[in-house]
Every structure is written in structure tokens, then in C-alpha cells.
């Protein structure tokens, strides 16, 4: 019996041990998968980042376009080989672009914390320019690097870039916006508070519209915006002036005839940054549309009169700009129709009229019955000076606007236009026209000029977020010179040493674009 009892107890203990081992091997219930949840706090398209209370939205577009009779970017033939009217200028330019933006928002006890990032990847047709070689050799120029505007850095041939012969691709990465918003503050790279809500585009796709400010590619800033309710807001901003809000501070001692005909009245002598531009804005949004008034102060800071610091320098002078913008919607001509207009005046702050994508130098060739060819040239500056003298601030004024009509939910057309004037002081004109650069001029010397632009664009949206457009722009350069000027060879545009008649010039361009937003 003892043997049987021992066997029974041993068997039971063994079964218990085996059962315990099997129980330990049973699968544990997995933690529930945390699926992405819709965030409805900030509108459509936002989702919670798993494991957080932060909402995120991804967006962007893909664009393909061809510009006829235009520059590498969708710009008019205002200067360089694009305006040479010879075998160097492109008849067309092609571009493909991908835009990616990331928007995040988190609700906190102090309000919503928002971050926004927008980058573009772009490929653009390059162009060939003259080298002055006796054999007619040319070199290729395209976008190869990284910059804030998304247009890349310009390179040339001759084995100077990565050991190649200059036949480089036209690819570039650009950062448009990167900013943080919190408790009314905007910190980072964003659209200027001076800009009208439509930035450079009251109704157009054309990039070089004059007549107002426009930071399509953003500007670094520190801004506070106050919301007073009833659609009234105001903002005060300190924004980086470097590059985006500077044109030229010309030292007329550096003038040359070839430089003048390229639209430059001397050496550009901008010094290091001393102060950001100071901007104030007030805006009213109502059911009928909006009204905005903006002012800006801009410090003009020159380096030196000569090659070193011992040559001295002129004192800084502050420039300023003021802009009024008006948008009218719900007009009787049709649902969704809108009129956008703005006007601007600047003194020593010309970029607030000739926005960052607009040309600030003009050198356009045309036909002539009295000389080898005709040329229209002009330049935009913030100020002009000569060694030993002070800054002579440049005055500009202008306007732009558009009327957009919706023919149907799928078709719309916009008529748009712009005009800007540049006026140099009497002292500045004396410095410019008294230079040896104009020694061969027979006629009238006057660097003032006007530029006018008018266009029409039609868009077709067959399905949501897919748009095809055709945008035609005509431009007229109204320069104030007359007579003729003789110059040495202009090698970059393959123009010979000759006498050129001074005349107003006209140009036109057409942009065909397909864009898919997502």
C-alpha cells in the first residue's frame, strides 16, 4: 500500500508540475493596438500623433509647368540672356516641383502651440550664357544647391563645380516656412506681416508682379499679433531684412558702361546687419471682404567708401514704406468673385514695392533702325552714394490688383495688372549721370523709370484639387533715357561692342501649369 500511495502522490505532483509549466507557457493577452484617431479640433485633415495629445496634418502639392518666352523661374524676360533676343535666350523653360508641409497643434493651458514647416523640391530648366570666347563657347547655368527661396544656387561651367564641366542638374531644395506660434507670438520663417493676404498673387500665377510687398518664400521674424474681436487684428514685427528686404546700396564710384547697361549704377555696398526691419499692421476682416494697412521701417547700412575701413563710410539712414490693401468679395457678378487691390509708397525701402521675386535690374534688347540694336535698361536701389557723400534714398510707388470671376464651379478667369515707378533724387541723378560710364551717351540721361504689367489667367479644375491653368502676361518698361550709347562688348549676352539706341521695351510670356494639391 505504501508503494501504491507513493506512486499516486508522485504522479499527482508530476501532473501539477506539468500543468504549472503549461500554464506558464500560455500566451499573454496583447495590449490593444493604438490606432490613429481623427482630431477634429482644428478642422479637416488632422490626426492625433499616437501616444500624444498633439494633432498633425500633412499637405502639399505636385506641380508641372512650362513657361514660354520666360526666364528659368516663371519670370518675364527682363534681364540677362533671357532678354538678349538672340540665340542664347530660352524659348521655353520647364519646371517640376513637390511641396510638403507639416502642421502640428497642441492645446495647452496657455493656448494652442502650433508649428508649421513647408519645404519644396524643385527641378528647373537651366540656360546657357556667353563667355566671350573667340570660338563662341557658352557655359551652362542651373540650380544646384540650397537656399531659402527654393530656387537653388547658380553655378557655371569650366570644371568649377564638383569637378564637372558645368552640365549640372537643375535640382534644388528650398525651405519656405518654418515657425512656431504660441500665445499670439510667431517665431521663425513666415509670410511678412506687411504683405497683403494674397502676398504676390491678387489673382495671378505670374511671380514677378510689382506694386507691393510679397514674401512667398517667407522671412525670418519675431511677431506679436493681437486679436481685438469683431474681425480686427493688429501685429508688430521685427523681421530680418537681409536679402529679402534689400535691393542695392550703390556706390557710384564702381559704375561702368557695361554695368549700367545691365541695370546696375555702381558697386553694391551693403554692410553687415544692424537692425531688423520694424513692421506694424492692422487688419479688418468682415463679410464684405477685408482692409489692411501696413507700415515698415528699414535701416540702410553701408560698408565703406573704399576697399578698407580707413576709407570711411556714410551714416546710416532709415527708409520706410506704407501699404494699403483692400479685398472685396460677394460682388454681384457671381458667387465667389473677388476684387483684390493694393497700393504702396516707399522711400529707401524699395523691396516693399519690388517684392522678393520681382526683378530689380532691367536690361532688355530690341530692334532699332538707328543703331545696331535698341536697349532699355533700369535699376532699383534703396539708396545711392559717392565716396565722401551721404546716402540719397530712392523713392518708389506703385499698385497692383486683380478681378477674379467664376464662370462655373470648374472654371474661373482673373484679369490682373501692376505698375511701379522709381524716382531718384536730383543729387543721385547727378552722381549717376555725371559718371564716366555715360561718357558715350548722346541724348538724355535720367535713371527714373516705370514698369507696367497686365495679364489674364484662366483655370480649369475638372476634379477637386487638380487644376490646369494658362497665364499670359505682358510687360512694358518705360525708361526715361533717350538717344544712343556706345559700349564695349557685353560678353554674357553675346552682344558686340556697338552703339545701341535707348528705347522703351516690351515683353510677354505664357505659363502653362498643372497642379495637384493633396
C-alpha angles and dihedrals in degrees: 000000000000089000092049091047092051091050092050093048092046092050092050092049090049092051091049091051092048091047090051091051092049091048090053090053095054113116115259115232108263121240112260114267111252102227122199109268128208115252110212097176097093105030136272123338100033123124133182114253102239113263094014141080091232120113121213134193127190122203145151144124144249116226134189122183147159123207118203121209090359143110129267092277114043091280134129125257095267104137148353122030090331090069097037094097091212138095093297100065120090117243088203140011126203130205139180123191140181118198123195125186130181122198121187128180132183126185112227136170087261095050134270119334110210132186124186131188129180124179133171133207110204139182117192134177113256128211142223125245133191122261099194091247117157087230093055094249117175134196131219123241123194142146113279110154149038130285140151096258096056092237097104132221122303118241135183137208134256096095093289097125118068090325093293131128092250097265092126132157122263096232124133141168119216136182113217103173136007115161147139123224122197135153092349095314126118115198122181138022113342142131112300116259087227092064124097112248091259090052105200096346118073087162108329143089092212107117102206103059110148127204101082150020123291133170102183087159094046133242129237109254149154109221139173118202122193122201112207095179129241088076095298119131135164133191139193118198142181107204134181111260096191112120098333095063101029128086113170139317098203122208101202090206085079096056122129132172093245091048092049092052087053091056100260122120098195141320117330103238106181114160130210120298115277105164136011119237111268115222133185125186138178122191136185120200117191139158090268094053135272145293126204134183121192135181131185138188119209127191115218109206121179126200109218141318091240145009097300141029093260090070091072131224142237119261120260119267125198118228127195144199138198128195135184121197131187129187121188122191137171090049119168096251094079149315112296094010113144141183119209122185136164139175131199141189124193138181116188091347105082098160088073086068101029097047122213096274095044121100117256095185127052127194111160126169127208143157127298138186093197104047143016089282139327126255135193115198135173141154139209123219140166091223145347129217143163129216109288093015137099132250117282105205119223119231124213137170136177150140141221137187149155143208116213121196125190111216092184138334086282104041135050137163131202129198112202141172144173139191133187135180129203120202126186121203121250090255092050091049090051091052093048100041093040092060122109086240087081096045091111095048116116107189138025124344115205122142094196115111146166129218122200129189133184130175150159129218130188123195130196120196106184093173133014115290095004115104133175117194142180117201122187120190131185121194132191124196110206103194122179101219122105136186123031140300132205119218143175118255115302096216099181091064096030094245117151129231100275147122114279127197115234109233142148113266137213132202139171137195140187128212122199112191140177117193132180115194121199 
